[in-house]
């Protein structure tokens, strides 16, 4: 007789392949939602900060001359002790880095590290910091042959006051430092300022594409085989499409520095005067991008890579050199510490890269990322600097706690307490919204 078929309901069991695909989809959707919530939250906080003009001037870095032998730098949660006579912290048998005896455009590695560190000091403390880091007896700046012949004036580095368009003091994230004895100028770019919401937003915007490529590589491993030119072509094509549909990329923070170099610095510098960029963390990444755009040398410390992400900045700012990712190799020197997640997680690096050790594993990746660790590491491993014979790097959170209390007290005293409360409330709302969205994604899919 006729064969009867039984109607079967919807399938309620899935194979392992579909389960894995569903899990991957959940993770990617959750990451996208979290990233979107983070950017939205930072955007709201940035609007509140700018609208209320709440830019704390309280400094979390302090320079103290303890005695003639000891100089102490307290920065956020760390202390760096510099000793001029005793070889504190030095151990025999430490490896000597290949760059220890090298000069990059007239200065050594430690010199650039100290210049990058000086960019964290407030404007009114810059001169004192430079005098401490580069004393008048420093032979490097006082016995230049060109200076003795009258082509330039010998002397230690000094800070050049900002003379560009009017800007809030907190928006001047770089320091121009003239070094007459070397016939050069160094622009030191400051890293992320904890109380500058725009800095956190810039960290995400500058390195969006490399982060997306890294996430996609987890599902499509062949992306890891892409050549740098292929990555640059994909990034360039993406921004070409955005431009074609009328969605230009908003101006980046580094644009202010590019205009300042064009309109002010280059016009005032004499011919054959060297201009070099340096910086740490976000400042090092911005220094790399500006150097790639302006064809300038750069020495950076623990920056996020700028090799793949440089393509989008060339598209918007130097279209005659589109997709020329080779600019990342042009006169570029980078110092990366072991176990530093910031310097290795976002993008790859071009040019000369010197890897250094990290003796602060008890502090985790944060300790390895701190510029003070790098400075102390160079002193210990190169042991050829006559200013500082030894150093000690330690974890000291007490200044940070005291600084936060002083900051809250100053904010209330200046009538900015409601701005601070509004930002805290907005942060709480964003965290709750992100948590509920992520929970809903994992429960519904």
Secondary structure by P-SEA (a helix, b strand, c coil): cbbbbccccccccccaaaaaaaaaaaaaaaaaaaaaaaaaaaaaaaaaaaaaccccccccbbbbcccccbbbbbcccbbbbbbcccccccccccccccccccccccccaaaaaaaaaaccccccaaaaaaaaacccccccccccccccccccccccbbbbcccccccccccccbbbbbbccccbbbbbbbccccccaaaaaaaaaacaaaaaaaaaaacccccccccaaaaaaaaaaaaaaaaaaccccccccaaaaaaaaaccccccccccbbbbbbbcaaaaaaaaaaaaaabbbbbbcccccccccaaaaaaaccccccccccccccbbbbbbbccccccccccccccbbbbbbbccccccccccccaaaaaaaaaaaaccccccccbbbbbbaaaaaaaaaaaaaaaaaacaaaaaaaaaaaaaaaaaaaaaaaaaaaacc
